[in-house]
Amino acid sequence: MTAPVRSNLIAAGLLGFTGIALGAFGAHALKDSLAERGMTQAWQTAVLYHLLHAVALVALPDWPTVRRLWLAGIVLFCGSLYGLALGGPKLLGPVTPLGGLTFLAGWAFLAWKAWQLPRK
C-alpha cells in the first residue's frame, strides 16, 4: 500500500469516526440547544458533508491535491457550521462558502485528473 493511499484511509477513518460522533452528539446532547438557536439543520448539513467526504476518501486514488482540498473543505465548511451552530462568532459565517469552494475545487480536480487517465 502506498503512503498516499494509506493517508487517505487514515483520514477517512478519523473523519468517519468524528463525523458519526458529532452527528450523535448533535442529535442527543445538543438537540435542545441546536433547536433553540434554530441551528439543527446547519448541524445536520455539516455532519452530512463531513461524512460524505470521509467516505469519498476511501475510494480516492493517489491524488493528494484532492485529499487536501476535501480536508480543507471539512475544516472550513463543516467546522464553521459546527461553530455557528454552537453559538460561535458571526465571523465564521463568511468562512462557510470558502469551505464550499474548496469542496467544489476538490471535486473539479478529481474530474480533471480522471479525464487525464488513459482510455482503454
LINJO-V325715 format. One record per residue. RES is the residue in three letters. PHI is phi in radians with two decimals (999 if undefined). D_FIRST is the distance of its C-alpha to the first C-alpha in Angstrom with 1 decimal. Layout:
res | phi | d_first
RES | PHI | D_FIRST
RES | PHI | D_FIRST
This chain:
res | phi | d_first
MET | 999 | 0.0
THR | -1.36 | 3.8
ALA | -1.04 | 6.6
PRO | -1.12 | 8.5
VAL | -1.13 | 6.6
ARG | -1.03 | 6.5
SER | -1.07 | 10.1
ASN | -1.05 | 11.1
LEU | -1.20 | 10.5
ILE | -1.11 | 12.3
ALA | -1.06 | 14.9
ALA | -1.06 | 15.4
GLY | -1.11 | 16.0
LEU | -1.18 | 18.4
LEU | -1.23 | 20.1
GLY | -1.10 | 20.5
PHE | -1.05 | 22.1
THR | -1.21 | 24.3
GLY | -1.11 | 25.3
ILE | -1.13 | 26.5
ALA | -1.08 | 28.2
LEU | -1.19 | 30.0
GLY | -1.09 | 31.0
ALA | -1.15 | 32.5
PHE | -1.05 | 34.1
GLY | -1.17 | 35.7
ALA | -1.31 | 36.9
HIS | -2.04 | 38.5
ALA | -1.19 | 39.1
LEU | -1.81 | 39.7
LYS | -0.88 | 41.2
ASP | -1.17 | 44.8
SER | -1.11 | 44.0
LEU | -1.14 | 42.0
ALA | -1.13 | 44.7
GLU | -1.01 | 47.4
ARG | -1.46 | 45.8
GLY | 1.21 | 45.0
MET | -2.01 | 41.3
THR | -1.04 | 39.9
GLN | -1.12 | 38.7
ALA | -1.09 | 37.1
TRP | -1.10 | 35.2
GLN | -1.10 | 34.1
THR | -1.13 | 33.0
ALA | -1.04 | 30.9
VAL | -1.12 | 29.2
LEU | -1.05 | 28.7
TYR | -1.16 | 27.1
HIS | -1.02 | 25.0
LEU | -1.23 | 23.6
LEU | -1.01 | 23.4
HIS | -1.35 | 21.1
ALA | -1.11 | 19.0
VAL | -1.15 | 18.4
ALA | -1.07 | 18.0
LEU | -1.09 | 15.0
VAL | -1.07 | 13.1
ALA | -1.61 | 13.7
LEU | -1.24 | 13.4
PRO | -1.17 | 11.6
ASP | -1.35 | 10.6
TRP | -2.19 | 14.2
PRO | -1.08 | 14.9
THR | -1.12 | 18.6
VAL | -1.09 | 18.6
ARG | -1.00 | 16.7
ARG | -1.12 | 19.3
LEU | -1.14 | 22.2
TRP | -1.15 | 21.4
LEU | -1.11 | 21.0
ALA | -1.09 | 24.3
GLY | -1.08 | 25.8
ILE | -1.11 | 25.1
VAL | -1.13 | 26.7
LEU | -1.33 | 29.6
PHE | -1.26 | 30.4
CYS | -1.16 | 29.6
GLY | -1.04 | 30.5
SER | -1.20 | 33.8
LEU | -1.16 | 34.7
TYR | -1.03 | 34.0
GLY | -1.08 | 36.1
LEU | -1.10 | 38.9
ALA | -1.13 | 39.0
LEU | -1.54 | 39.5
GLY | 1.59 | 42.4
GLY | -1.16 | 40.7
PRO | -1.10 | 42.5
LYS | -1.08 | 43.2
LEU | -0.98 | 41.5
LEU | -1.22 | 38.2
GLY | -0.93 | 39.6
PRO | -1.20 | 39.0
VAL | -1.28 | 35.4
THR | -0.97 | 34.5
PRO | -1.12 | 34.9
LEU | -1.11 | 32.9
GLY | -1.13 | 30.0
GLY | -1.07 | 30.7
LEU | -1.15 | 30.7
THR | -1.21 | 27.2
PHE | -1.04 | 26.0
LEU | -1.04 | 27.9
ALA | -1.08 | 26.5
GLY | -1.08 | 22.9
TRP | -1.18 | 23.8
ALA | -1.13 | 25.8
PHE | -1.15 | 23.0
LEU | -1.04 | 20.6
ALA | -1.09 | 23.5
TRP | -1.10 | 24.1
LYS | -1.10 | 20.6
ALA | -1.13 | 20.6
TRP | -1.06 | 24.0
GLN | -1.36 | 22.9
LEU | -1.13 | 20.5
PRO | -1.14 | 22.1
ARG | -1.52 | 24.2
LYS | -1.77 | 24.2
